[in-house]
């Protein structure tokens, strides 16, 4: 049992150990395997295929398992390391300690969005992007998207998601009501209602806006907070649970496209039920 | 930092060529309407049903009858959402009403970078 800490409370030694373990996973090739996995399982909801990571009920359990797998790799290198979480409703500044030289480094420069500071700056030689959809070999960010500003989710916006007593609802996709989509944050184009998880990806910009988002190590801190928020929703609604409990029936357009409570999630063949809690594995510092 | 968004309008030639090609391909009165609105149609032998524009110095080509998008000649991976809107490999967590808006947003995010000649696709 280990603890995931709020990133703002990490000591400089803890920050150094976390980034050192991440850099070592990059060096030995493990990191880029994780980047490919995330991209591979992003299936949009107009497709007929199985959606496991996004636009679907298994958004939370799939990412929980994905983070645990990554954390196992980190802890094999340094058993004192865990994934910190970033509460983006409180640490909202693009110059907060999260983005400092001794942790994740700052925003990208204006010309090409290249991150120039911190351990993941290209010039350091330890962070070359190999799984990307652009020619950029360097990590990119565009914090706050100044040319078309976007703000981080507010506490009220987050609460609006947590307050929904329904985990998810038919058609179980990016148009569905319920806690999952309110937190994942899909909305209509041009709507002001882009929310929470999606808006954080947009706010960070650069690699974090794309399918290879885990190229930016802040991905893990963002999703650790998303994981904590699933806990918070469960505590708020103890009589609600994961839906759908059973697979959509024959004739339902979503049959074969979403994961029910006891169905296996690729690539691990672990069911959402097995991911509902994390007792005995890790806990969150509050 | 970039200047304020300033989309150059489709060149007249591109509009005429793409609209006329679409009309020829579809051969319907509905498809002819944009040609008539363009007032001075000119036939071309180039079968390129793409709408083109220059946006922030980048060349955008959007397939009129489909979802293919190219930026400076490089293909951008385009996906659809259940509500019909469009997502790209560059913008995975935001969707757009049209492929052209999607292409402009990708240019905004790319900065001075180019798309890779062959981007990885999902489900591979």
Interface residues (C-beta under 8 A of the other chain):
Chain A: X36 X39 X40 X41 X42 X43 X44 X45 X46 X47 X49 X55 X108 X110 X111 X112 X113 X131 X132 X133 X134 X135 X136 X140 X142 X146 X147 X148 X171 X173 X174 X175 X185 X186 X188 X189 X190 X194 X197 X198 X199 X201 X202 X205 X206 X209 X210 X211 X212 X213
Chain B: X1 X2 X4 X5 X77 X79 X80 X81 X82 X83 X84 X85 X87 X89 X90 X91 X92 X93 X94 X95 X96 X97 X101 X108 X109 X110 X111 X112 X113 X114 X115 X116 X119 X120 X122 X123 X124
